[in-house]
Amino acid sequence: MPETDAALSEQRLKAFLGNLLRAGVIVAGVIVMLGGALYLIRHGDATPEYRIFRGEPVELKTVGGIISGVISLRARAIIQLGLLLLIFTPVARVALSLYAFAVQRDRVYVAVTLFVLGILIFSLAGGRV
C-alpha cells in the first residue's frame, strides 16, 4: 500500500527528531568525557578532601561563565558544557516538534507542545521567568 506524502513527512520528522536526540546525547557524552579526561590529567593525583563540600564555582553557574571557561580550556567548564548540551537536547526536540506541528497547522498539538515547552523553560529558569 503506497504511503501518502503526509505519512512520509511524518516518518521523516520522527526520524529527524530521533537522530537529533541520539546525536545530542552522543555529542554531550563525548564533551563530558573529554572534560573528564582533561580534569584527570590535570588533577588526577590530587587527594580529595571529603570533609569540606565545595560546590561549583560561581562562574560555572552561568552560561557565559561556562563558555568563557571552555575558551580557557578549563576542564570543569568543558564538563558543564557537555551537561548543558545534554539538558538542551530534549528541549530542542520539543521546540522542533512545535515548529513541525505549526507547519502542519495542528492546533491541538501546537497548544500541547507549547505548554510543555513553557514548562521546560520555566523549570530551567529555576521557576522564575
N, C-alpha and C positions, 0 to 999 in steps of 0.2 A: 504494500500500500504506500503510495508516494506521500511524502511529508509536505505539509504546506510551508510557505515562506515564514509564517509566524512561528511554527514549531521549530524550524531550522534556526530562526533568530533566537528563540528561547534556549535552544540547546547550545548555541554559540555563547550566549550570555552566561549560562550556567558553567560552561567550560572555562570561560574567561575568569569568572569570579572564583572558581575552584583553583585555577592556576595562579590567580592573584594571592589567594591565601597561602598556597603552597610556596610560592616564591618569597612572599613576605616572611614566612616562618624560617625558610632556609637562609635568606639574607640576614635576618636578625640573629639567627643562631651562629652563623659564620662570624658576624661582627662581635658578638659576645665572646666567642671562642678566641678570636684574635686579641681582644682586650684582655681576656683572662690569661692568655699566654704571655702577653706583654707584661701584665701585672706580676706573674710568677717569675719572669726573667728579672724584673727589677726588684721585687720584694719577696721572692720565694724563700730566702734564707732568714727573713725576719721572724723573730719569736712573737707569736700573737699574745696580746695582753687581754685576757678574758675578764679580768676584774673590773675593767672600765669599758663601758659601752660608748663607742663613738659612731654616731650616725654619719650619713653622707655630709660632706662639706656643703655649706650654703650655696656655693657656686654650681654645684651639681644638682640643685633642686629646681633650676630653671632651664628652659630650652636654650636660651642664649649662652648660659654658662656651660652647658654641655657641649654646644657647638664650639665655643672658644677652647674648651678643654680638648676636644677632638683635634682641632687645628694644632694645638700644642703637643699632640700625641700623648696625652695623659691616659693611662690605662683605665682608670676608673671612669673617666668620661666616655671612653670608647665602649665600655660595658654598658653604661647608662644609655648611650645612643642605640645600641642593639635592643635594649629593653623598651625604649621608646618606639622603635620600629615594630617591635612585637605587639605593643599596645595599639599602634596606629593601623596595623594591618586589618583587623576586623572592622574598625571604624571606616576605613577606606572602602571596604566591601559594602557596608551599609550605604555609604554615600553614592557609590556607583550603582547600587540597586535602586536607590531613589531616582537617580538620573534615568535609568532604564525604564522604570515604571512611568516616569513623567513622559518619556518619549512615546511609550505605548498608550499614554493617556488613560491609565488605570488609576482612577481617583482613589479607590479604596486602598490599594497597595501603596500609593503615594502618601496617603494620610498615615497609614500604619508605620511605614518606613520613616517618615518624617518624625513621628512620635518617638520611635526607637532611637533615631539619630539624636534627637533632642535630649533624651535620657542619657545617652552615652556622653554627649558633650557636657551636660550638666554634672554628671558623675566625674568626668575627667577634670572639670574645673573645680573639683572639691566641694560641690554643692553650692558654689557661688557663680553667678553669671552677671 
